Amino acid sequence: MSGRCNPATGVVLLGVIALSGLAACERQPDPSADGGLLGSPGDWPSFGRTAGEQHYSPLDQIDRDTVERLSVAWYHDLAPGNTVTAPVAAGGKLFVTTGHSRVRAFEAATGELLWEHDSGTRERAGFILRFGYGPKGLAYWNDRVFIATHDGHVVALDADSGEPLWEQTTTEPKDGRYVNGPPRVFDGKVLIGHGGADSGPVRGYLDAFDALTGDRLWRFYTVPGNPADGFESEAMEKAAATWSGEWWRLGGGGTVWNAISYDPELDYLFLGTGNGYPYNHLLRSAGEGDNLFLCAIVAVEADTGAYVWHYQTNPAEQTDYNAAMDMTLATLVIEGRQRRVLMQAPKNGFFYVIDRVSGELISAEPHARVTWATHVDPETGRPVEAPGYRYHGRGLFELWPSVTGAHSWLPQSFSPRTGLVYIPAIERASTIGDEGLDLSSPDAGAGVVGDFNLEIEGARRSFLRAWDPVRQTERWSVELPGDWPAGTMATAGDLVFQGRLDGKFVAYDASSGEAVWTHDVGVPIIAPPISFAVDGTQYVTVLTGAGASGSGLFAPASDGYRVDYRMPRRVLTFALDGAATLPASPPPPPMVAPDDPGYVPDAALEAQGAQQFAVAACFVCHGQNAANSGAAPDLRLSPYPTDRDAFHAVVREGALLSRGMPRFDELSIEQTEAIRQYVRARARELGADGASAR
Ligand code: HEC
């Protein structure tokens, strides 16, 4: 189906009018049809529910009046491993992926487990396993469930049995790419990108597979390769004119690691692209050119993958900013005109409203503190950069938002009823620069130095912001605990649902921001919620537990919250008058290191170990300074470092591989001993009373 004449247009978002196919085809584009239909109003078959990724449910049984009766209908306990994922629901079933793509299907109304599928990623992925946990969601289409594993396997499962129907790969083993965004199925195509451009030379692309057969239909590269090899398309040839030096040797970056949306009437797919690799523009492109299509929103034809238009949020990107955040489609009345818009709050702190037919910028205003630009020029659509932002050889620049962004992959939501966008917003700051680095050295890496999570006034905060995209102003905002806000969902019951690091799951009045319902689960909720209906009952489902891909990087954010690896992780489903009772949660383990009589301080060995801990990227899962974030056990509390053989068996020989601990067989015995020394020293810093000295 091309989607140009989508028979179901208008049904989902209005939620009430059932149109016949023909009638819909004859209609003018309906303003509420943005992003088109994917199933019935009671389904949530895709990451953002519709192709327009509004994260909005047209169900309204749970509203401001009834929400006080909302309680747990059923729950299912989950093993440790990534529970920061969004489920999908369709046809009375709920599908959940956790860990490294372990899929479970439930009877959505009762929680009865129907089938399970383990993708086998842990045993197969090799060094890709080191990059965290992988995909944040899955997709449903036509009685099939689609997953894309961390190591690039794209799999269609039978929704009734869980049996694989076809399997493809989107990445090559050892190519440094790993999948971490949810696959989308739009227009009968499975669409999948990947990440990897933060840690090595990766050239980004998006693959489209036929959802029925698994055939690969097309691949859209986001940055040009070596001109000597010829260009894949005219778009790549034009893009190459915006690069300099020998960028292809360094990969370029521009990965589509998170968001994709789709307009069925235009038949355009929208891709959000990531940062450049290396980050430093001098190193990547000899300091010249805009470097298309880095840090950009690109529209391509769904049938062919051919380029249509692009809008670049950060020309010549060099601070790990990227435009890979959700692209919400809606119809807004702006200055008296109906505009079919795409709205994005990328990392860089501005909120962009773009005409999705033409790619023209309508408006861009900061929703968070911004120091890198004074404003976006409405004539040219380009940011006007602040002095000092081009940091080359000038010392460190104080960058707001930080390199982790004012908004990350945690989805925003949009309510067509209030006209507001609900942004999980982050206020963080970094320093960044390249002073003292030898950019000509092969060890220059990303080509930047700095402190990426500054502890200064106003930083390390987070908010739920209700943003008026027409006036480009904040309507209301709520400060949240910590600086890593959860994904959001808006509903036709005029509620906004969002979890919090302190364990509370909250429903806010969508118009005023007043918290109208709170349920305390005792462990962080980062995952975005969904809502669906079965037999006339509306349900809300969310997964509990912290610790997703790379969440060790964000360990400081979870400081003070419950993030022990074996915290209760669950699928939690709520309904009005739900009658389930959650068992009491076991308390977190005391922050006390095990006895370690053989420990002898050795500052030199410990310093070597600190370096190895960083180089081998143990911190990606085990946390900065070995302080845990929920993605892996807290090594300071672990008995393994006190036992030489056991430690080596786990780290170098992969004894816990099948549970998600990668094998580091390149580490020498000496290097592993240095890491062991470092971890034991961190453990000694824990106070005897159990208080953390971090
Ligand atoms: C991609 C994430 C990831 C990375 C990177 C990683 N680990 Fe782990 N590690 C885990 C997980 C998950 C477990 C827990 C497995 C289980 O459930 O038993 C674990 C367990 C361990 C354990 C056993 C702890 C215990 O008490 O059970 C040790 C020791 C360990 N890791 C050391 C390291 C070292 C040293 C590095 C760096 C060289 C490292 N890990 C890198 C994910 C990771």
Residues whose N, C-alpha, C, O or C-beta is under 5 A from the ligand:
A	BS01	HEC	L129 R130 F131 G132 A616 A617 C618 V620 C621 A631 A632 P633 S638 P639 Y640 V650 V651 L656 R659 G660 M661 P662 F664 I675
